[in-house]
Amino acid sequence: MTPEQLAAALDRVTRVRGVRGAMLVSADDGLVVSESLMEGIRGNAVAALAASLATRLRRAAAAADAGEQRFVHMAAAAGALLLMPANEGLLLVAVADGQVNVGLARLEMQRALEHLA
């Protein structure tokens, strides 16, 4: 993946109304690989949270014999965190406000990952 491909994929996600930022994160250690975030979003903290959450959910799903996770939507009082597993041990993460159209954000996240494949 070239830096231009990464930027184009993240741009696709951030164009959805209500998405405040998107990033590709290493699922193993929570390090940011590429990001496109609005000012005020602490990317490193969000990346660490996303990786930790994905790891715990993966373990819980395995224990429940539920299969692999495809999409995670964590709603909070001030917004939402959206996660989608990507290739090569990465996570596509979107930070959104409470008014985001989650279905549209998910669709654009899928398209962004297809663009990177």
C-alpha positions in Angstrom: 0.0 0.0 0.0 1.4 3.4 -1.0 0.9 6.5 1.1 -1.4 7.8 -1.6 -3.6 4.7 -1.4 -3.8 5.0 2.3 -4.7 8.7 2.2 -7.4 8.1 -0.5 -9.0 5.3 1.5 -9.1 7.4 4.7 -10.5 10.3 2.8 -13.3 8.2 1.5 -14.4 7.5 5.1 -13.9 11.0 6.4 -16.2 12.4 3.7 -19.2 10.8 5.5 -21.1 13.5 7.4 -20.5 13.0 11.1 -17.1 11.2 10.8 -14.5 13.2 12.6 -11.5 11.1 11.6 -10.3 7.8 10.3 -7.1 5.8 10.7 -5.5 2.5 10.1 -4.1 1.0 13.2 -2.0 -2.1 13.9 -4.4 -4.6 15.6 -1.6 -6.2 17.6 -0.1 -3.2 19.3 -2.4 -0.2 18.6 0.2 1.9 16.7 -1.1 4.3 14.1 -0.2 3.4 10.6 -2.0 6.2 8.8 -4.5 8.8 10.0 -6.8 11.6 8.9 -8.2 13.2 12.0 -9.8 16.5 12.9 -8.0 18.7 15.4 -8.6 17.8 19.0 -8.8 14.0 18.4 -6.0 12.2 20.3 -5.1 9.6 17.6 -2.7 7.6 19.7 -5.2 7.1 22.5 -8.0 6.2 20.1 -5.7 3.7 18.3 -4.8 2.0 21.6 -8.4 1.8 22.7 -9.5 0.4 19.3 -6.8 -2.3 19.3 -7.5 -3.3 22.8 -11.3 -3.4 22.2 -10.8 -5.5 19.0 -8.5 -8.0 20.8 -11.0 -8.4 23.7 -13.9 -8.8 21.3 -12.0 -11.3 19.2 -11.3 -13.4 22.3 -14.9 -13.2 23.4 -16.2 -14.1 20.0 -13.9 -17.1 19.9 -15.0 -18.3 23.3 -18.6 -18.0 22.2 -17.8 -19.7 18.9 -19.3 -16.7 17.1 -16.7 -16.5 14.3 -14.7 -13.4 13.3 -15.9 -9.9 13.9 -16.7 -7.9 10.8 -17.7 -4.6 12.2 -17.8 -3.0 15.7 -19.9 0.0 16.6 -19.2 1.3 20.1 -21.7 4.1 21.0 -20.8 6.6 23.7 -22.5 9.7 25.0 -20.5 12.1 22.7 -20.2 9.9 19.6 -19.1 6.5 18.3 -16.1 4.4 17.5 -16.4 2.2 14.5 -13.9 -0.6 13.8 -13.4 -2.9 10.9 -10.7 -5.5 10.4 -8.4 -4.9 7.4 -5.7 -6.8 5.7 -2.3 -7.4 7.1 -3.2 -7.2 10.8 -4.7 -3.7 10.5 -7.9 -2.2 11.8 -9.8 0.6 10.0 -11.1 2.9 12.7 -13.5 5.8 12.4 -14.3 8.3 15.1 -17.8 9.8 14.7 -20.2 12.2 16.4 -23.6 11.1 17.6 -25.3 12.2 14.4 -23.4 9.9 12.0 -25.2 7.6 9.7 -23.6 4.4 10.9 -24.8 2.4 7.9 -23.3 4.8 5.4 -20.1 5.0 7.4 -19.8 1.2 7.4 -20.4 1.1 3.7 -17.7 3.6 3.0 -15.3 1.7 5.4 -15.9 -1.4 3.4 -15.3 0.4 0.1 -12.1 1.9 1.5 -10.8 -1.5 2.4 -11.7 -2.8 -1.1 -9.7 0.1 -2.5 -6.7 -1.0 -0.4 -6.9 -4.7 -1.4 
